[in-house]
Amino acid sequence: MSVVQNIRTAAAAAIKALYEQAIPAKDIAINTTKPEFAGEYTILVFPFTKFSKLKPEETGEQLGTYLTTHYPDLVAGFNVIKGFLNLEIREQYWAQYLQQHFNNRNIGKKPANGKKIMVEYSSPNTNKPLHLGHLRNNFLGYAIAEILKANGYEVIKANLVNDRGIHICKSMLAWQLFAHGDTPKSSGIKGDHLVGDYYVKFEGILKEQAEPIVARILKNDFKDIEGVDLLKVEKLVNAFHKPEVQQDKEKSAKLLDDIKEVARKSTEIMQQAKIMLQQWEAGNPEVRALWSTMNSWVYEGFEQTYTRLGINFDKMYYESNTYLLGKDLVEEGLRKGVLFKKEDNSVWIDLTAEGLDEKLLLRGDGTSVYMTQDLGTARLKYDDYKMDQSIYVVADEQNHHFKVLQLIMKKLQEPSADGIFHLSYGMVELPHGRMKSREGTVVDADDLIDEMISASEQQTLAAGKAKDFSEDELKGLYEMIGIGAMKFFLLRVDPKKKMVFDPKESIDLHGFTSTFVQYAHARIKSILRDVELNTDKLEGFCHKGSLLPLEKALIVLTEQFDTVLEDAEKEMSPSVIASYAFQLAQQFNSFYAEKVEGKYTYSIREAESREKQKLRTQLAMLTARTIERSMKLLGIDVPEKM
């Protein structure tokens, strides 16, 4: 039990004894004490004045007196500042915590709580390689899964591969038209990159074919447009040509984008792609064979990238297997009267009563949309695992989509509906702006990995820190530093916020980076190798004397890992762990660098007594283990030497 939990339990008992009021311990607000006051933890007293019928200061005095009297092994002293009760924790409590946990490899790990959660992340399309945006998704999903596991949940890491649909047909059609039989083997190009090249090729041709159509549309020539798009584009053009719209750059740009989208749908190459999609859904053997072949190239490429990144999954789902389940759900919804058909035979749901709009679930030609397959996947996942919660790690561009998904599942009375949770995160940009897959301006994950490993090598060599390593050790070190820098930088920001990834800043040895934390860990390991104390002799040792300020501060910070882990789960944010690991590394650096009159105050080798040497050795071991555990939750390894 953490010190915060102990304080809450003791405070709840005190309130019961003093005021005859039973309150849940978890409802008692506790914060770390501000540096200007004595103590380590502060209880917010104001909520208890309604029981005590006293002023906040008097209530604080009563509680403080009770705690020091009845829990002397925990609370050594207290002071009251207005409505805040600052508690001084007995030093022996910290020494005992250190003795019990300094060699704990699973520090912070909670017992199983009997709850099951699926975390779905990555979700790549098989028409292009993984890119920078996918990296934030993968790192976030992996870290959240590890944080949940550490908090006692049974976790299933799932990956839903977007392996079908119009976007996949784009790559297939372009390869069919222009590849002349090229394969990853014949071209020497990694499979996912080869397929991605043909997606970009398709989009280039699509843009060329759409431009003259857009020009004709803007001149009120609609001969290229048919069906429901004709009425839509007429309204768009009328709005676009209004004088007040032309004076509003943002509105005119938005309308022009909508017009371009209609034009894209009317191009010859897009019509060919639509026919290919219909053939795929009809089971055309030639189309299916091409689809299977090109997807196999992509899967092989993905696996290589996942392996380099240390990303793994317990369960793979494929939309090609789930979209039919979605169609079944649509049919059920029609029978129940939850869904309805329009004149063109398309199937919709009306969500206007919920403040939304009508949502398409099945096209008039019978082909499915994203929502169709997400409905099927949600049912399949629940049938497979009966989990309490299903977390979708998807960018904030899809906030509306997941709100609608949950609403539809509730209307269909699916048991998984209440457990749907969208872990929304902001998009990642580079210093020069946003990436665009259609234009081929994305930064491929593989290229970025290579760049970060190269930067790690250059930095290590420039700092003269490559001595005493074999070639294999150096290669492993460069990968550990480079990939760790990417992960930490992308995870240190709250998921809800958009961010800019700066490769140079991410690997700065002196910044808020993985490199800084990794170096602190390696430094501690070097210190411990230098001391060479027998760990077995430390197991039974518990320091009895007083603690110096930074000794206590470092123990207090390591003890907070339990609470940090809980906070990371509640906030669904690995950034909480990243900030803590950095703070802990900083604290140890301050601890070990502290000097008085030219002598290191907290030296281990030259400690003032054998007892202090043992204490500080335990403290160094606990700090190293806590850093290692924190970073491992983020998917980052830490080196023994650096």
N, C-alpha and C positions, 0 to 999 in steps of 0.2 A: 504494500500500500504506500502511495506517495505521501510526502509530507503534507501536501495540500489536502489530500483525502483524510489524513489523520487530524488535521486542524478542523476540517469541516465536521468530522465525527465528534470531536471533543466540544466544538462550539454548539452543535445540536444538543449534546448532553447537558451543556451548561444552561442553555435556554430552557430546556425541559425542567432542570432542577431549580433555576432561579424564578422562572415566570410561569411554570406549569403549562408550557406550550410545546407541542410536538411539531417540529418542522423537518422536512426532508433535508438531510445533510447536503445533498447536491444543490439545493437552492441557496445556500449561503455563499455570498459573493466574496471571493478572496483574490487579492492582487499582490504582486511583489511590492515591497515597501519602497517608497521614493528614496533616492540616495541621501537626501539631506536629513533623513530621520533614522534613528536607531531601529534595528529590526530587519527581518528578512521578508515577512509576509504581513499583509494588512487585511483585517476584516472590516467590511462596510457595516457600520452599526445602525445606521438610520432605520432600516426595516424593522428593527427589534424594539424601537421606542414605543410602538403601539402596544407591545406586551408589557414593557417595563413601566410605562407611564412616567418615565423620567426623561431628562434632557439627554441628547446623544452622548455628551461627555461623561455624564454620570452612568449611563448604560454601559459605555465602554470600560469605565473603571470597574464596574461590577463583574463584567465578563472577564476582563483581564485578571482580576484577583482570583476568580473561580478557576481559571485555566492554570495559573501558576501554582495554585494550591492543590488541585486535583490531578494535574498532568505535569508534574515536575520533570519527568524524563523527556518531555517534549518542549514545554515552554519555560524558558529561564527568566524572562522578564517582559515588561510591556510598557508602552507609553500611548497616551491618547491625544490625538490632534483633532479637535472638533468631533466629527462623527466617524473618525477612523481609528481603529484599534491596531496599533503596530506591535507585532509579536517578535520577540527575540528567541529564536530556537536554540535549545541547549547545544553546546558544542559537541558533547558526547554523542548526540543524535547524528550529527554529520559524520563523526568518526566511525560510528557503527555502520552507517550507510556505505561509507567508503570500503570498510572491511568486508561487507557482505556482497558488494557488487563490482569490485575492481577487476575481477577476472571473469565476469559474466559475459559470455559471447552473444547471448540473446537478450541483452539489456533492453528493457521497455516492452518486451513481448508479452501480450495479454493471453490469458487462458481462452480456450474456445468458448464462444458465446451462443453457439447453436444456430446462428443465422447465416444465410447463404446469399452471396451477391455475385452477379455476373458483371464484369466490366468489359464492354465492347469498345475496342479502339483499333486504330490503324485504318481499316476499311478502305483499302486502296481500289482504284479503278484499274482494270487490266488493259488500259489503252495508253499508259504512260508510266514512267518510273516514279519511285518515291521522290518527293521534293522537300524543300525546307518546311513547308506547311505540314507535311506528313510527320516530320521530325518532332515538332511540338506535340502533335497528337499522340504519337507513339510514346514519347518520353512521359507525357502527362498520364496516359492510360496505364503504362507499366508502373509508374510511381504510385498512383492512386491504388492500384491493385495491391502493391506491396505494403502500403500504409494500412489498408483495410485488413490484410492478413495479420500484420503485427498487432492490430487492435482486436484480434480474436475471431474475425469472420472467416468463413470458408469462401474462397474466391475462385471463380472461374474466369480466366482470361480468354476472351473470345475475339475473333476477327471475322467480320463480315466482308467478303470480297465482292466488289461490284463487278461481276464478270459478264454481264449481259446488258443490253439496252442500246440505244441509238449511238451513244458515244463509243461503244465497243465496235459497232458496225462501221463507224467512220474510219478507224484504223484498218479494219479488215478490208474495206472497199479500196482504200488508198493503196494498201499492199497489193491487192489483186490487180489494180490498174497500173501500178508503177514499179513494183519491186523486182519484176523479172525473175522471181524465184529465190530472191535473197533470203538467207537464214542467218541466225546468230553465228553458226559455224562458218558459213561461206564468207560472211562479211567481217567476222572478227569483232562484232559489236554485241555487247551484253544484251540478252533477250528483251528485257523491259525497255531498254534504251532504243533498240531497233523498232519495236512496236510504237513507242512514243514518237519516233521520227516520222512515222507515217500518219500519226494523228495530226501532227503539226502540218504535214504536207496536205492533208485533207482540208484543214482549216484555211490554209493559204489559197487553195483553189476555190473553196467556198467563198472567201472574201472577194476574189477576182470576179466570180460569177454574180455575186450579189451587188457589186458596185453599179453596173449599168441598170439593174432593176430598181435600185434606190433612186438613181437619177431620173428614171421614167416616172416613178411614183411621185416624186416631188414636183413633177410637171403635170400631175393629175392624170397620168397615163397608167391605168391599172390592168392592162391586158395580161400581165404575168400572174395576177392574183386571182384565186378562185375560192369558192365556198365561204365559210364563216370568216375567213381572213379578209375578204373583200370589204365587208361592212366595217370591220375593225380598222383597216388601213385608211379608208375614206375619212373616218372620224379623226384619226391621228394626223392626217395631212391637213385637214381643215383647221385643227387646233394649232398645228405647227406654223401655219402661215398667218395666224393672227398677229397684228402689230405688237400687242402687249407681250406676246410670247417671244417674239423675235428680240425684244429688248431685255428679256430675262434669259441670260445665258444658261442657267441651271435647268430651267424648264424646257428650253428649246433643245438642249443636249439630251435630256431624258426622252423627249418625244422622238428625236432623231434615232436614238438607240432602239426604241420600240419599233420604229419603221424599218430599221436595218434588220431586226430580228424577223419581221414578217417576210422581208425580201430573202433572207437566208433560207427560210423554210420553202421558198418557191424556186430555188435554184435546181438545176438539173442534177448536180451531184448529191444534194440533200434528198431529192426524190429517190435517187438510186439507193441511198443509205436506208431510207424508210422501207423500200421494197425488200432490202436485205434483212431488215429487222423482222418484217412479216414472214419472210421465208424461214428465218431462224425459229420463230415461235411456231411455225407450221411443221418444223422438224425436217426441213430440207437437208438431205444427207451431205451435199457438197458444202453448203454454208456451215453446217454443224462441224464438219471435218476441219474446215479452215479455222473456225472459232476455237476448236479444241487444240489445234496445233499452235496457233498464235498465243493462246492463254498459257500453254505449257512453257513457252519461251519466257513469258512474263513471270510465271511462278518461280522458275529457276533463278531468274534475276532477283526477284523479291527476297528469296530465301538467302541469297548471298549477302544482301544488304542487312536483313534482320540479324544474321549471324554476326556480322561486323559490329552491329550496334548493341548486341546482347539483349535483343528483344525476343520474347517467346510468347506462345499462346497454348492454351489447353484445348481449345476447340475452334475449328474452322467452319464457317458457314459460307455458302455460296448463293448469291441471289438467283442463279439459274435453277437452284433447287427449291427456293422459297417463294418465287413469284406465283407459282401455281397454287400454293397454299393461300396466298393472298387473294387469288381469284376465287378460291373456295369461300373465303370469308366474305368477299363481295357478294357472292351468290346467296350466302346465308343472310346477309344484311338486306338484300332485296326481298327475300322471303319474309323476313321479320318486319318489313316496312320501314326500316331505319334508313335505307338508301333508296334512290329513285333513278329512273332512266329519262334521258332527254330524247328529242326527236331523232337525233343522229345515232341513237343506240348507246351513247356514252353513259356511264354510271357515276352518280354524284352523291354527296351528302350535304345537307343544308345545316350550316352551323351559324346562321344569322342570329338565332336566339341566344347564342353564346357570345355575341358581339363580333363574330368573324364573318366569313363569307361562304359561298358554296365551294366545295372541294371536289375536283375530279379524281375518281378512283380507278376508272377503266375507260380507255379511249373507245370511240365509236367503232373502230376497226377490230376491237377485241384485244389490242395490245395493252400491256400494263404500264403503269407509271411508277415512280419511286415509292409513292405511298402504298401502292398495291403490294409491292414486295416487302416493305417494312411491316405491314400488317401480318403477312405470312411468317416473316422471320420472328416477330414478337411472339406469335403463337408457338412456333417450333421451339424457340429457346425455353419458354415456360414449360412446355411439354417434356422437354429433355431434362430440366433441372429443378423445376418447381421452386425457383429462388425467391427470396423475400424482396429483392430489389434488382432491377436491371438498369445499369448505368450506361448511357450512350455518351462517349467522348467525341463530340462533334463541334465544329466551329460555330460561332454565334450567328453566322449567316443562316443557320437552320433553326433558329429559335422558334419561329412560327411553325415550321414543319413538325417539330416534336410536340408542341402544344396541341396541334391538330391531331397528331398520331394518338396521343393519350385520350383526347376527347372521343375520337372514333372508337377506340378500344373500349372505353367506358360505355358508349352507346350500344356497342355490340355485346356488352356484358361479359367481356373477356376477363378471366381472373388475374391476368398479369397487369391490367391497366393501372392499378394503384401503385405498383412498384416501379413504373417507368420514371426514370430520372435523367434529365439531359444535363450533362456536365458541359456547359457551354464555355468556350474559350475564345479569346480575341485572335485575330489574324496576325501573322508574322510578316513583317516587311524587312527589306534590306535598306541600308542607308540611302540608296538611290531610288527607293520607291517600291510599289507593289508589283508582285509577279503575276504573269498571265499565261496560263497553260496554252490557250488558243494561239498565242503569238510566239510560243516557244521561248518566253523570257523567264521561265522558272529556273531556280537553282537546284539542280539534281542533288539528291542526298549523297550519292556516291562521290560526286565532285567535291561537295562540301566536306565530306569525311576526309578525303585525300588532302584537301587544302588545310584542314585543321591539324592533321597528323604531320604534315610538312612544316606548318608553323610551330608545332611543338618541338620538332627536331631542331629547327633553326634557333629557337629560343634557348633550348637546352645547351646546344653547342656554343652559342654566344655567351652564355653564362658560365661556361667552363665546367659544367656539371655532368659531363659524359664519361668521366674517368671511372675506372673500376667496374665497368659494365661490359658484359660480353655483347656481341652483335645481336644475338637473340633477345637478351635482356633490354637492350636499347630499343629494339623494334617494339617490344611489348610496352615499354615505358612511354614511347612516343604515342602509341595508340591509346594508352590509358589516359594520358594528359590531354591529347587532342579531342577524343570522343567525350571524355569527362567534362571538358570545357564547354562543348556544345550542349550537353545535357543540363549542366548546372545553369548556364546562362538562360536557356529556354524555360527552366523550371523555377528560377529565382523570382520571376515576376508572377503576381497573382494571375491565375488562369483567365479571369474575367477581363483583364486588360489587354489591349492591343500592344504590340511591342516591336521594336526594331532590333534585329540581330546584327551585331557588329562583331565579325570574327576576330578582329584585332583586340578589341576590348575584352572579349570572352576569355582570352588566354593570358591576360595580364597577371603576372606573378604577385603584384602588389594591390590588386583590386578585389572587388566582391566577386570572386571567381572560384571555380573548382580548383584551379592551379594553386591558389593561396591555401586552401584547406588541405589539399593533397600534400603540399610542402610542409605544412604544420605537422601533419601526421607522420611523414617521413622523418622530420626532425625529432619528434618524440621517440620514435623507434630507434633512432641513432643514439639518443640519450640513454635509453634503456639498455641498449647493447653495451654502452660504455660502462654502465653501472654493474652489470652482471650479477644482480642479486638473485638468489634462488627463490623462484616463485612459490615453491612449497612452503618455505619458511615464512612467507608473507600471509598465507591463508589464515592463520590463527592470530595474526597481529591486529590489535585495535589500539590506536593512539589514545593515550589517557590525558595528555597535557593540553595546554591551551593551543588554539590555532591562530596563526598569523593572518592578517586581513585577506591577503590574496589566496592563501590556502583555503580559507573558508569560502571565499567568493567562488573559487573554482569548483569546490565540492557542491555548493548550492546550485551552480549552473548545470553541472552534470546531472544532479538529482532531478532537475526540471525536465529532463528528456521525456519522462512518462507523460507529463502534462502537455508538452509540445506535440507528442505523438497523437494524443487525444484531440488537440486543437486542429491538427492537420486533417484529421478525419472529419471533424465537425464542419470545417470550412471547405473541405474537399480541395485542399490546396497544398501541393508539395513545396510551395514557396515558404511555408512555415518551417519546414525541415531545413531547407537551404539556408534560410536566415539564421537559424539556430546553429547549424554546423559552422557557418562563418563566424558567428559570435563566439562560439566555443574555441575555435582556432585562434581568434584574436585574443581571447582571455588567457589562453595558455602562453601565447607569445609574450604578453605583458607580464604574466607570472614569472616566466623564466628569465626575462630580460631585466627584471627589477634589480637595481643596484643601490647600495648605500656605502658611501666612502670607497667606491671602486670595487667593492665585493658584491657578488651575486647573492641577494637576500635569500633566494629559494633554490640554491644549488642542491643537487642530489649527491653528486660525488663528494663535494666538500661541505656536506651538511654539518651543522653544529653538534649533532648527536646521532647515535645509531638509530634512535627512535624516529627522529625527523627524516633521516634518510629512508627509512621504511615507509613512513607516511607519504613522502613525496614520490617514492617509487610507485606506491599504490595509486596515488593521484595521477601520475603520468600514465599508468596503465589504464585507469578508468577513463581518462580523457581520450586516449587513443582508441579504446574500444567504442566509446560513445560516438566519436567522429566517424569511425569505420562503419558503425551500425547506421548512423544517420545517412551517410553517403550511399550505403548499400541500398537503402530504401529508395533512393533516387536513381538506382541502377548504375552507380558510379563506383569504381574500384579505387582504392587508395594504395600507394606504393609503400613498401618497407624501407626503401631508400630512394633518393631523388637528387 
